Amino acid sequence: MPQKNLVKLQCTVCKRVNYWTKKNKKTTERKLTFDKFCKWDKKHTPHKEAKK
């Protein structure tokens, strides 16, 4: 199964990659942004899609 639709989610505070998620690149043009828990900051922070 090809993993072409996997994207990294990077914490905007500590800049570490904490999560991976899937994205439909045909229907979603913008970069993804989620509020996720960062285990290094020990709080919920914005996580944005990062380059592969």
LINKAWO-V148449 format. One record per residue. NEAR is the number of other ideal C-beta (glycine too) atoms within 8 Angstrom. D_FIRST is the distance of its C-alpha to the first C-alpha in whole Angstrom. Layout:
((NEAR | D_FIRST) (NEAR | D_FIRST))
//
This chain:
((2 | 0) (3 | 4) (5 | 6) (5 | 9) (8 | 11) (9 | 12) (12 | 15) (11 | 18) (16 | 21) (12 | 24) (16 | 27) (8 | 30) (8 | 33) (8 | 32) (6 | 29) (8 | 27) (9 | 23) (11 | 23) (9 | 20) (7 | 16) (9 | 15) (6 | 13) (10 | 15) (7 | 15) (7 | 17) (4 | 18) (4 | 20) (8 | 21) (2 | 23) (4 | 25) (5 | 23) (11 | 23) (7 | 25) (9 | 26) (6 | 28) (11 | 27) (6 | 29) (15 | 29) (6 | 30) (8 | 32) (9 | 34) (5 | 34) (6 | 34) (6 | 32) (13 | 31) (9 | 30) (14 | 26) (10 | 25) (10 | 22) (9 | 22) (3 | 21) (4 | 18))
//
